[in-house]
Amino acid sequence: MRRICLLTVYLTAVFGGGALLSPWLYWLTQWGAAHWTALDGLAKSPFSRFVLRAILGLAAVLLWPLLRGCGMGSAREIGLAKGGRPARNAATGFVIGFGSLACAAGLAVVCGGRTAHLSRSGGEMVFALLGATATAVVVAVIEELIFRGALFGILRKAWAWPGALAASSAVYAAVHFLQKPDAPQSVDWLSGIRMLPELFRIPAEGLAPAFFTLLLAGAILALVYQRTGSLFMSMGLHAGWIFWLAAYRLVTRETPDAARAIWGSDKLIDGWVAFLMLALVLGVVWGSVRPAAGASSPPPL
């Protein structure tokens, strides 16, 4: 119960504190843009972006105190133990993640749902794909530490691990649907607080299949962590997926009159084909990733 209370305090501090911090970040950026033209683009960003960035930044800053308070101060407790061939596990995960969404993309092109299209020169494409790779690695590491290492890790100390998997996967999927409300006419120190309800005003239409795909992705990543006892394979798997989410729009374009519900848009995960590919990945993980020694979760308290 103590860990659940700490997690509740953490989430309240992250969203409430981020909302209160966001106007100050906005004003600081406007001041900086008046002195350095390099900040012009950032200064023109919608206020909702400052709110979301402040929440994300505070989530990262407060993560370590949360883990320490929950008795998870060691690398092993958050899935970063050095043993167990971490590089090999990460590479295996990346191959599975990359391959699964590569199959979804390939099917979309072969079946006419998307058209192969290279919209940039060779040099620009290489640079863009390198950027996609870097993004995949950074985002995968951060999100796995937060959602699997911390959230799932804390919940499975309080609940049976299947319940912790379901809850953490639902939160993971829901966070990806936070809205970007219109900017207020003027920003004051309570603008972020007033915007919080709008961030969570998620429309019911348009949730399927993207929400279910993300829910399934979160379940797969948590199951891999549960089975292996470390985050390295989950990080690799996650990075493989993110690479395709970034690269898909670079190498394909939508075919007119194609069934978007089946093949998805530029986002890829909003099509049922991607969901089915991840369902196959779940089957592979369940059948082939065997529990590692000492990888079981602590008993519920």
C-alpha positions, 0 to 999 in steps of 0.5 A, a space after each residue: 500500500 505504501 508503494 501505491 501511495 508513493 506512486 499516486 503522489 508521484 503522478 500528482 506531482 508530475 502532472 500538477 507540478 508540470 502544469 504549474 511549471 509550464 508557464 514559466 518555461 513558456 515565458 523563459 523561452 519567449 525571453 530567450 527568443 528575443 535575445 537568440 534567434 535560434 529559439 524562434 522556432 521553439 518560442 512559436 510552439 503551441 503552449 500545450 507543447 510546453 505543458 507536455 514537455 514540463 510534465 515529461 521533464 518532471 517525470 524524469 526528475 522525480 523518477 529516482 526519488 520515487 524508486 528510492 522511496 519504493 525500495 528500488 534503488 539498485 540497478 537490478 531492481 529497475 531491470 538494469 542488472 549487468 548479467 545475462 548478456 544485455 547486448 545480445 538481449 537488446 539486439 534480439 529484441 530489436 530484430 523482433 520489433 523491427 521485423 514485426 512492423 517491417 512485415 506490416 509495412 511490407 504487407 501494406 505496400 504489397 497489398 496496395 494499402 500504401 505505396 513505396 515512395 522515397 520523397 528525399 534524396 539519398 543523402 537526406 534519406 540516410 540522415 533521416 533514417 539515422 535520426 529515426 534510429 537515434 530517436 528510437 534508442 532514446 525514446 525506448 530507453 526513457 519509456 522502458 525505464 518509466 513504464 516498465 522499470 518503474 511503473 510495472 516494477 512498483 505495481 508488481 511489488 504490490 499486486 500479482 504481476 498479471 494485474 500489474 501488467 494490465 494496469 501499466 499497459 493501460 496507462 502506457 497506451 492512454 498516455 499516447 492519446 494525451 490531447 494538444 488543446 488550443 493555446 489560450 489567448 494569454 498565458 498566466 501562471 494557472 494556464 497549465 492547470 486549466 489545460 490539464 482537463 483538456 489533455 485528458 479529454 480523449 474522444 471515444 471515436 478514433 481509439 480503435 485500433 491504435 489504442 488496442 495496438 498500444 495496449 498490446 505493445 505495453 503488455 508484450 514489453 512488460 511480459 518480456 521484462 517479467 520473463 527475462 528479469 531485465 529491460 534490455 530485450 524490452 528496450 531493443 524491441 521497443 526501439 525496433 518498433 519506434 524506428 518503423 513509426 518514424 521511418 514509415 512516412 519516409 518510405 511510403 505514402 498513403 494510397 488513395 481510397 485504401 482502407 485506412 482502418 486496415 493499413 493505417 495512416 502514416 502512424 502505422 499503428 492505427 491499422 489492424 494489420 499492425 495489431 495482428 503483427 503485434 499479436 503474433 509477437 505476443 505469441 512468439 514471446 509467450 512461447 519462446 522467451 523462457 523465465 530467467 532464474 530469479 526473474 519472478 516478481 516479488 510476492 504481493 504485500 
